Amino acid sequence: MNNFEEKWGEEFETLVDEVMEERAAGEPNALISEDQMKERVREEVREILKFEKETKAVTHSIELLVQLGPSIFGQDRMNVIFDEIRHAGEVLIESSEEIANSPEKTIEMIGVTEETINDILKLAYRQYEQENWENAESLYLFLTILVPTNADLWMCLGSALQNQSKLLEARECYTQATNLDGKDPHYPLYIAECFLFEGDLKSCEEWEEVGRIIAEEGERDDEVIEMFDAVKEALVAAA
């Protein structure tokens, strides 16, 4: 099963069935089979649910900035931040297809400054340190929308999710981080940890091996190696 469908469960299947019923009520299309139509519908529903999740995260992030931002950054600075966010939202909507095709150009296209990214990051980190996991999740997800090619942001989002036991979603974030930076052993390590907590020992072992190879091929870091050893010991104990 697709990870996205697994995550949304019955809600995903219900939406797919509803859209399929609407399509069936229209004129039949002899050029496309029912299976092909269903796959198209599945992709549409995936995009709808993804958009809804991102919209909620952005809305929640702005609410947090309104509530907490002035006391941290001052109102004048917050006015600048909100101007940049407002402009970024307009560009994200108007140029969504171009951004999707060139995610590395997102930050350049939307015009959000590094200072603003860092200020939102400070707020996200504070929420994380205070163990306000849902707030941290929203803020880090907002940041991945603004800077989709930053592996560390995906890792932070994954950690916020993992701390809520949202292991499947956390794995997806760590996998995205790995795809963006295949030389950092931490990302596959965290994927292995998630699989371990889920009880999928085979997948845990595979990712532990991947990460250990990366760690051993790079600059020696005894602390990272110890983390892999801890996962290995837990695997042996669970087998």
C-alpha positions as a Markdown table, in Angstrom:
| # | Residue | x | y | z |
|---|---|---|---|---|
| 1 | Met | 0.0 | 0.0 | 0.0 |
| 2 | Asn | 1.2 | 3.5 | -0.8 |
| 3 | Asn | 2.5 | 5.2 | 2.4 |
| 4 | Phe | 0.2 | 8.2 | 1.8 |
| 5 | Glu | -2.8 | 5.9 | 1.6 |
| 6 | Glu | -1.7 | 4.0 | 4.7 |
| 7 | Lys | -1.3 | 7.2 | 6.6 |
| 8 | Trp | -4.8 | 8.5 | 5.8 |
| 9 | Gly | -6.5 | 5.1 | 6.0 |
| 10 | Glu | -10.3 | 5.0 | 5.7 |
| 11 | Glu | -10.5 | 8.7 | 4.9 |
| 12 | Phe | -8.4 | 8.2 | 1.8 |
| 13 | Glu | -10.5 | 5.3 | 0.5 |
| 14 | Thr | -13.8 | 7.1 | 1.3 |
| 15 | Leu | -12.7 | 10.2 | -0.7 |
| 16 | Val | -11.6 | 8.0 | -3.6 |
| 17 | Asp | -15.0 | 6.2 | -3.7 |
| 18 | Glu | -16.9 | 9.5 | -3.5 |
| 19 | Val | -15.0 | 10.9 | -6.5 |
| 20 | Met | -15.4 | 7.7 | -8.5 |
| 21 | Glu | -19.1 | 7.8 | -7.9 |
| 22 | Glu | -19.2 | 11.4 | -9.2 |
| 23 | Arg | -17.2 | 10.4 | -12.3 |
| 24 | Ala | -19.5 | 7.4 | -12.9 |
| 25 | Ala | -22.5 | 9.7 | -12.9 |
| 26 | Gly | -21.0 | 11.5 | -15.9 |
| 27 | Glu | -20.6 | 10.4 | -19.4 |
| 28 | Pro | -18.5 | 7.2 | -19.8 |
| 29 | Asn | -15.1 | 7.6 | -21.3 |
| 30 | Ala | -14.3 | 4.7 | -23.7 |
| 31 | Leu | -10.6 | 5.8 | -23.9 |
| 32 | Ile | -9.8 | 5.1 | -20.3 |
| 33 | Ser | -10.4 | 2.0 | -18.2 |
| 34 | Glu | -12.0 | 2.0 | -14.7 |
| 35 | Asp | -8.6 | 1.0 | -13.2 |
| 36 | Gln | -6.9 | 3.9 | -15.0 |
| 37 | Met | -9.6 | 6.2 | -13.9 |
| 38 | Lys | -9.3 | 5.1 | -10.3 |
| 39 | Glu | -5.5 | 5.6 | -10.3 |
| 40 | Arg | -6.0 | 9.1 | -11.6 |
| 41 | Val | -8.6 | 9.7 | -8.8 |
| 42 | Arg | -6.2 | 8.4 | -6.2 |
| 43 | Glu | -3.5 | 10.8 | -7.3 |
| 44 | Glu | -6.0 | 13.7 | -7.2 |
| 45 | Val | -7.1 | 12.7 | -3.7 |
| 46 | Arg | -3.5 | 12.5 | -2.6 |
| 47 | Glu | -2.9 | 16.1 | -3.8 |
| 48 | Ile | -6.1 | 17.3 | -2.1 |
| 49 | Leu | -5.2 | 15.8 | 1.3 |
| 50 | Lys | -1.6 | 17.0 | 1.0 |
| 51 | Phe | -2.8 | 20.5 | 0.2 |
| 52 | Glu | -5.2 | 20.4 | 3.2 |
| 53 | Lys | -2.5 | 19.4 | 5.6 |
| 54 | Glu | -0.1 | 22.1 | 4.3 |
| 55 | Thr | -2.8 | 24.7 | 4.5 |
| 56 | Lys | -3.6 | 23.8 | 8.1 |
| 57 | Ala | 0.1 | 24.0 | 8.9 |
| 58 | Val | 0.5 | 27.4 | 7.4 |
| 59 | Thr | -2.6 | 28.8 | 9.1 |
| 60 | His | -1.4 | 27.4 | 12.4 |
| 61 | Ser | 2.1 | 28.8 | 11.9 |
| 62 | Ile | 0.8 | 32.3 | 11.2 |
| 63 | Glu | -1.4 | 32.1 | 14.3 |
| 64 | Leu | 1.7 | 31.2 | 16.4 |
| 65 | Leu | 3.6 | 34.0 | 14.8 |
| 66 | Val | 0.8 | 36.4 | 15.7 |
| 67 | Gln | 0.6 | 35.2 | 19.3 |
| 68 | Leu | 4.3 | 34.7 | 20.1 |
| 69 | Gly | 6.2 | 36.7 | 17.5 |
| 70 | Pro | 5.9 | 40.3 | 18.8 |
| 71 | Ser | 7.3 | 39.4 | 22.3 |
| 72 | Ile | 10.3 | 37.7 | 20.6 |
| 73 | Phe | 11.0 | 39.8 | 17.6 |
| 74 | Gly | 9.1 | 43.1 | 18.2 |
| 75 | Gln | 6.1 | 44.3 | 16.3 |
| 76 | Asp | 8.0 | 46.2 | 13.6 |
| 77 | Arg | 10.0 | 43.1 | 12.7 |
| 78 | Met | 6.8 | 41.1 | 12.7 |
| 79 | Asn | 5.2 | 43.5 | 10.2 |
| 80 | Val | 8.1 | 42.9 | 7.8 |
| 81 | Ile | 7.8 | 39.1 | 8.3 |
| 82 | Phe | 4.1 | 39.1 | 7.6 |
| 83 | Asp | 4.6 | 41.2 | 4.4 |
| 84 | Glu | 7.1 | 38.7 | 3.2 |
| 85 | Ile | 4.8 | 35.7 | 4.0 |
| 86 | Arg | 1.9 | 37.4 | 2.3 |
| 87 | His | 3.9 | 37.9 | -0.8 |
| 88 | Ala | 5.2 | 34.4 | -0.7 |
| 89 | Gly | 1.7 | 33.0 | -0.5 |
| 90 | Glu | 0.7 | 34.9 | -3.6 |
| 91 | Val | 3.7 | 33.6 | -5.5 |
| 92 | Leu | 3.2 | 30.0 | -4.3 |
| 93 | Ile | -0.4 | 30.1 | -5.6 |
| 94 | Glu | 0.4 | 31.9 | -8.9 |
| 95 | Ser | 3.5 | 29.9 | -9.7 |
| 96 | Ser | 2.7 | 26.5 | -8.1 |
| 97 | Glu | 3.5 | 24.5 | -11.3 |
| 98 | Glu | 6.8 | 26.2 | -11.9 |
| 99 | Ile | 7.8 | 25.8 | -8.3 |
| 100 | Ala | 6.8 | 22.1 | -8.3 |
| 101 | Asn | 9.1 | 21.6 | -11.3 |
| 102 | Ser | 12.0 | 23.5 | -9.8 |
| 103 | Pro | 11.8 | 23.3 | -6.0 |
| 104 | Glu | 15.4 | 24.4 | -5.6 |
| 105 | Lys | 14.3 | 27.9 | -6.9 |
| 106 | Thr | 11.4 | 28.2 | -4.4 |
| 107 | Ile | 13.1 | 30.5 | -2.0 |
| 108 | Glu | 14.4 | 32.7 | -4.8 |
| 109 | Met | 11.0 | 32.9 | -6.4 |
| 110 | Ile | 8.9 | 33.7 | -3.3 |
| 111 | Gly | 11.3 | 36.4 | -2.1 |
| 112 | Val | 11.4 | 35.4 | 1.6 |
| 113 | Thr | 14.7 | 36.6 | 3.1 |
| 114 | Glu | 17.1 | 34.4 | 5.0 |
| 115 | Glu | 16.5 | 36.6 | 8.1 |
| 116 | Thr | 12.8 | 35.7 | 8.0 |
| 117 | Ile | 13.4 | 32.0 | 7.5 |
| 118 | Asn | 15.8 | 32.1 | 10.5 |
| 119 | Asp | 13.2 | 33.9 | 12.6 |
| 120 | Ile | 10.6 | 31.3 | 11.9 |
| 121 | Leu | 13.2 | 28.7 | 12.6 |
| 122 | Lys | 13.9 | 30.2 | 16.0 |
| 123 | Leu | 10.2 | 30.0 | 16.9 |
| 124 | Ala | 10.0 | 26.4 | 15.6 |
| 125 | Tyr | 13.1 | 25.5 | 17.7 |
| 126 | Arg | 11.6 | 27.1 | 20.8 |
| 127 | Gln | 8.4 | 25.2 | 20.4 |
| 128 | Tyr | 10.4 | 22.0 | 19.9 |
| 129 | Glu | 12.6 | 22.6 | 23.0 |
| 130 | Gln | 9.4 | 23.2 | 25.0 |
| 131 | Glu | 8.0 | 19.9 | 23.7 |
| 132 | Asn | 5.1 | 21.6 | 22.0 |
| 133 | Trp | 5.3 | 19.0 | 19.3 |
| 134 | Glu | 2.2 | 20.0 | 17.3 |
| 135 | Asn | 3.3 | 23.6 | 17.1 |
| 136 | Ala | 6.8 | 22.5 | 16.1 |
| 137 | Glu | 5.4 | 20.2 | 13.4 |
| 138 | Ser | 3.3 | 23.0 | 11.9 |
| 139 | Leu | 6.2 | 25.5 | 11.9 |
| 140 | Tyr | 8.7 | 23.0 | 10.4 |
| 141 | Leu | 6.2 | 21.9 | 7.8 |
| 142 | Phe | 5.7 | 25.6 | 6.9 |
| 143 | Leu | 9.5 | 26.0 | 6.6 |
| 144 | Thr | 9.7 | 22.9 | 4.3 |
| 145 | Ile | 7.2 | 24.6 | 2.0 |
| 146 | Leu | 9.3 | 27.7 | 1.9 |
| 147 | Val | 12.6 | 25.9 | 1.6 |
| 148 | Pro | 11.8 | 22.4 | 0.2 |
| 149 | Thr | 15.4 | 21.5 | -0.5 |
| 150 | Asn | 16.8 | 21.9 | 3.0 |
| 151 | Ala | 17.5 | 18.4 | 4.4 |
| 152 | Asp | 17.8 | 19.6 | 8.0 |
| 153 | Leu | 14.3 | 21.1 | 7.9 |
| 154 | Trp | 12.9 | 17.8 | 6.8 |
| 155 | Met | 14.8 | 16.1 | 9.6 |
| 156 | Cys | 13.5 | 18.5 | 12.2 |
| 157 | Leu | 9.9 | 18.0 | 10.9 |
| 158 | Gly | 10.5 | 14.2 | 11.1 |
| 159 | Ser | 11.7 | 14.5 | 14.7 |
| 160 | Ala | 8.6 | 16.6 | 15.7 |
| 161 | Leu | 6.4 | 13.9 | 14.1 |
| 162 | Gln | 8.4 | 11.0 | 15.7 |
| 163 | Asn | 7.9 | 12.6 | 19.1 |
| 164 | Gln | 4.2 | 12.3 | 18.5 |
| 165 | Ser | 4.6 | 8.7 | 17.5 |
| 166 | Lys | 3.6 | 9.6 | 13.9 |
| 167 | Leu | 6.2 | 7.1 | 12.8 |
| 168 | Leu | 5.1 | 6.6 | 9.2 |
| 169 | Glu | 5.1 | 10.4 | 8.5 |
| 170 | Ala | 8.4 | 10.8 | 10.3 |
| 171 | Arg | 10.0 | 8.1 | 8.1 |
| 172 | Glu | 8.7 | 9.9 | 5.0 |
| 173 | Cys | 10.4 | 13.2 | 6.2 |
| 174 | Tyr | 13.7 | 11.4 | 7.0 |
| 175 | Thr | 13.6 | 9.7 | 3.6 |
| 176 | Gln | 13.2 | 13.1 | 2.0 |
| 177 | Ala | 16.1 | 14.3 | 4.0 |
| 178 | Thr | 18.2 | 11.3 | 2.8 |
| 179 | Asn | 17.2 | 12.0 | -0.8 |
| 180 | Leu | 18.4 | 15.5 | -0.4 |
| 181 | Asp | 21.6 | 14.7 | 1.5 |
| 182 | Gly | 22.8 | 11.1 | 1.1 |
| 183 | Lys | 26.0 | 11.7 | 3.0 |
| 184 | Asp | 24.5 | 12.4 | 6.4 |
| 185 | Pro | 24.2 | 9.1 | 8.4 |
| 186 | His | 21.7 | 10.6 | 10.8 |
| 187 | Tyr | 18.8 | 10.4 | 8.4 |
| 188 | Pro | 18.9 | 6.6 | 7.7 |
| 189 | Leu | 19.6 | 6.1 | 11.5 |
| 190 | Tyr | 16.3 | 7.8 | 12.3 |
| 191 | Ile | 14.5 | 5.8 | 9.7 |
| 192 | Ala | 15.9 | 2.7 | 11.3 |
| 193 | Glu | 14.7 | 3.9 | 14.7 |
| 194 | Cys | 11.2 | 4.4 | 13.4 |
| 195 | Phe | 11.1 | 0.9 | 11.9 |
| 196 | Leu | 12.4 | -0.5 | 15.2 |
| 197 | Phe | 9.6 | 1.2 | 17.1 |
| 198 | Glu | 7.1 | -0.1 | 14.6 |
| 199 | Gly | 8.4 | -3.6 | 15.0 |
| 200 | Asp | 9.6 | -4.0 | 11.4 |
| 201 | Leu | 13.0 | -5.5 | 12.3 |
| 202 | Lys | 14.0 | -6.4 | 8.8 |
| 203 | Ser | 13.5 | -2.8 | 7.5 |
| 204 | Cys | 15.2 | -1.5 | 10.6 |
| 205 | Glu | 18.2 | -3.7 | 9.9 |
| 206 | Glu | 18.4 | -2.7 | 6.3 |
| 207 | Trp | 18.4 | 1.0 | 7.1 |
| 208 | Glu | 20.8 | 0.6 | 10.0 |
| 209 | Glu | 23.3 | -1.0 | 7.6 |
| 210 | Val | 22.8 | 1.8 | 5.0 |
| 211 | Gly | 23.4 | 4.4 | 7.6 |
| 212 | Arg | 26.4 | 2.6 | 9.2 |
| 213 | Ile | 28.1 | 2.4 | 5.8 |
| 214 | Ile | 27.7 | 6.1 | 5.3 |
| 215 | Ala | 29.0 | 6.8 | 8.8 |
| 216 | Glu | 32.0 | 4.6 | 8.3 |
| 217 | Glu | 32.9 | 6.0 | 4.9 |
| 218 | Gly | 32.7 | 9.6 | 6.2 |
| 219 | Glu | 34.7 | 11.4 | 8.8 |
| 220 | Arg | 34.9 | 9.3 | 12.0 |
| 221 | Asp | 32.3 | 10.3 | 14.5 |
| 222 | Asp | 32.3 | 8.0 | 17.6 |
| 223 | Glu | 29.0 | 9.4 | 18.9 |
| 224 | Val | 27.2 | 8.5 | 15.7 |
| 225 | Ile | 28.7 | 5.0 | 15.6 |
| 226 | Glu | 27.5 | 4.5 | 19.2 |
| 227 | Met | 24.0 | 5.4 | 18.1 |
| 228 | Phe | 24.1 | 2.8 | 15.4 |
| 229 | Asp | 25.5 | 0.3 | 17.9 |
| 230 | Ala | 22.5 | 1.0 | 20.2 |
| 231 | Val | 20.1 | 0.3 | 17.4 |
| 232 | Lys | 22.0 | -2.9 | 16.6 |
| 233 | Glu | 21.8 | -4.0 | 20.2 |
| 234 | Ala | 18.0 | -3.3 | 20.3 |
| 235 | Leu | 17.6 | -5.3 | 17.1 |
| 236 | Val | 19.4 | -8.3 | 18.6 |
| 237 | Ala | 17.3 | -8.0 | 21.8 |
| 238 | Ala | 14.1 | -7.8 | 19.8 |
| 239 | Ala | 14.9 | -10.7 | 17.5 |
